[in-house]
Amino acid sequence: MNATSPHTQLAPVTTTNGHTLPARGPVIVMPSEEDREAALDAFFGSLKRTQRERRAAAEAARPALRELCEVMRQKTGQSHIVRGLLWSLYNGEMASLIELFTLDWKIRQQLCAVLLAFGFEDIADPKVAFFYDAMKMEIAGAGLWTWFTEAGEQSEGVAA
């Protein structure tokens, strides 16, 4: 039994000049120009929507990271958890996301905003980018960079 898809057929085919060809196997039916245009419009529309959403996420992440810096400045248990999770994001070290559940709801939202935006870069407008440099700038700007990087030293001590 031959498998068919919406783009194949086994029936006789009529050519553009009116001749009928016998069915000898699957015939690929090419989409019309209108179908191709519609598919391309949908594809590029989806890309533009995604870019707008990612840009909005990056714009929301900076204030969220500033607020997380204020949490880290307090040097509480939640501060250490936030630092560990952000450090993991920054350098790729393993972290347990289960620790999110121990954080206050507002802190979780801010952390999720940072996670959602991390990695966004816009060639047209580099000021909106939210990647390593943006993260370091915010944390260092809050005067917490040395304390922040101590998270790596502490995790190396655990692994050793």
C-alpha positions as CSV (number, residue, x, y, z in Angstrom):
1,M,0.0,0.0,0.0
2,N,1.4,3.4,-0.9
3,A,1.4,6.1,1.7
4,T,0.0,9.4,0.6
5,S,0.1,12.9,2.0
6,P,-1.9,16.0,1.1
7,H,0.9,16.9,-1.4
8,T,0.9,13.6,-3.3
9,Q,-1.8,11.9,-5.4
10,L,-2.1,8.7,-7.3
11,A,-4.8,9.7,-9.7
12,P,-4.2,10.6,-13.3
13,V,-2.8,14.1,-13.7
14,T,-4.0,16.7,-16.2
15,T,-1.1,18.9,-17.5
16,T,-1.4,22.7,-18.1
17,N,-1.9,22.0,-21.8
18,G,-4.8,19.7,-21.2
19,H,-3.1,16.3,-21.6
20,T,-3.9,13.6,-19.1
21,L,-1.0,11.5,-17.8
22,P,-1.6,8.1,-16.4
23,A,-0.9,7.6,-12.7
24,R,2.4,5.7,-12.4
25,G,3.2,6.6,-8.8
26,P,3.0,9.6,-6.5
27,V,3.0,13.0,-8.2
28,I,4.1,16.0,-6.2
29,V,1.7,18.8,-6.4
30,M,3.4,22.2,-6.0
31,P,1.6,24.9,-4.1
32,S,0.2,27.8,-6.0
33,E,1.9,31.1,-6.0
34,E,-0.8,32.5,-3.7
35,D,-0.3,29.6,-1.3
36,R,3.5,30.2,-1.2
37,E,2.9,34.0,-0.7
38,A,0.5,33.2,2.2
39,A,2.9,30.8,3.8
40,L,5.8,33.2,3.6
41,D,3.7,36.0,5.0
42,A,2.6,33.8,7.9
43,F,6.2,32.8,8.5
44,F,7.7,36.3,8.5
45,G,4.8,37.6,10.5
46,S,5.5,35.0,13.1
47,L,9.2,36.0,13.2
48,K,8.3,39.6,13.6
49,R,5.9,38.8,16.5
50,T,8.5,36.7,18.2
51,Q,11.1,39.5,17.9
52,R,8.6,42.1,19.4
53,E,7.8,39.7,22.3
54,R,11.5,39.0,22.9
55,R,12.3,42.7,22.8
56,A,9.5,43.5,25.3
57,A,10.9,40.7,27.6
58,A,14.4,42.2,27.4
59,E,13.0,45.7,28.2
60,A,11.2,44.3,31.2
61,A,14.2,42.3,32.4
62,R,16.4,45.2,33.3
63,P,14.1,46.7,36.0
64,A,13.5,43.1,37.3
65,L,17.2,42.5,37.6
66,R,17.6,45.9,39.4
67,E,15.0,44.7,41.9
68,L,16.8,41.4,42.3
69,C,20.0,43.3,43.0
70,E,18.1,45.0,45.9
71,V,17.1,41.6,47.1
72,M,20.7,40.4,46.9
73,R,21.9,43.5,48.7
74,Q,20.0,42.3,51.8
75,K,22.2,39.2,52.1
76,T,19.3,37.0,53.4
77,G,18.6,33.4,52.6
78,Q,16.5,34.5,49.6
79,S,19.5,36.7,48.5
80,H,21.8,33.7,48.4
81,I,19.2,31.7,46.4
82,V,18.8,34.5,43.9
83,R,22.5,34.9,43.7
84,G,23.0,31.2,43.1
85,L,20.3,31.0,40.4
86,L,21.6,34.1,38.6
87,W,25.2,32.9,38.9
88,S,24.1,29.6,37.2
89,L,22.5,31.5,34.4
90,Y,25.6,33.7,34.0
91,N,28.2,30.9,33.9
92,G,26.3,27.7,33.1
93,E,26.9,26.0,36.4
94,M,24.3,23.6,37.6
95,A,21.6,24.9,39.9
96,S,18.4,23.4,41.3
97,L,15.4,25.2,40.0
98,I,13.4,23.7,42.9
99,E,14.9,26.6,44.9
100,L,12.5,28.9,43.0
101,F,9.7,27.5,45.2
102,T,11.3,28.9,48.4
103,L,11.3,32.5,47.0
104,D,8.6,35.1,47.6
105,W,6.2,35.4,44.6
106,K,7.4,38.8,43.5
107,I,11.0,37.6,43.5
108,R,10.0,34.6,41.4
109,Q,8.3,36.8,38.9
110,Q,11.4,39.0,38.6
111,L,13.7,36.0,38.2
112,C,11.4,34.6,35.5
113,A,11.5,37.9,33.7
114,V,15.3,37.7,33.7
115,L,15.3,34.1,32.5
116,L,12.8,34.9,29.7
117,A,14.9,37.7,28.4
118,F,18.4,36.3,28.8
119,G,20.2,35.9,25.5
120,F,18.2,38.5,23.6
121,E,20.3,40.6,21.2
122,D,19.0,43.1,18.7
123,I,21.5,44.1,16.0
124,A,19.4,47.1,15.1
125,D,19.4,48.4,18.7
126,P,22.2,47.0,20.9
127,K,21.0,49.0,23.9
128,V,18.0,46.6,24.3
129,A,20.2,43.5,24.4
130,F,20.0,41.4,27.5
131,F,22.9,39.0,27.7
132,Y,26.1,38.7,29.8
133,D,27.2,42.3,29.5
134,A,23.8,43.6,30.6
135,M,23.7,41.3,33.5
136,K,27.2,42.2,34.7
137,M,26.5,45.9,34.2
138,E,23.4,45.8,36.4
139,I,25.0,43.7,39.2
140,A,28.2,45.7,39.2
141,G,26.3,48.9,39.1
142,A,24.6,47.8,42.3
143,G,28.0,47.3,43.9
144,L,27.5,43.5,44.2
145,W,29.8,42.1,41.5
146,T,32.4,40.8,44.0
147,W,29.8,39.2,46.2
148,F,28.0,37.8,43.2
149,T,31.1,36.1,41.8
150,E,31.8,34.6,45.3
151,A,28.9,32.2,44.4
152,G,31.2,30.5,42.0
153,E,34.0,30.3,44.5
154,Q,31.6,28.7,47.0
155,S,30.3,26.2,44.4
156,E,33.9,25.3,43.4
157,G,34.6,24.6,47.1
158,V,31.6,22.2,47.3
159,A,32.7,20.3,44.1
160,A,36.3,19.9,45.3
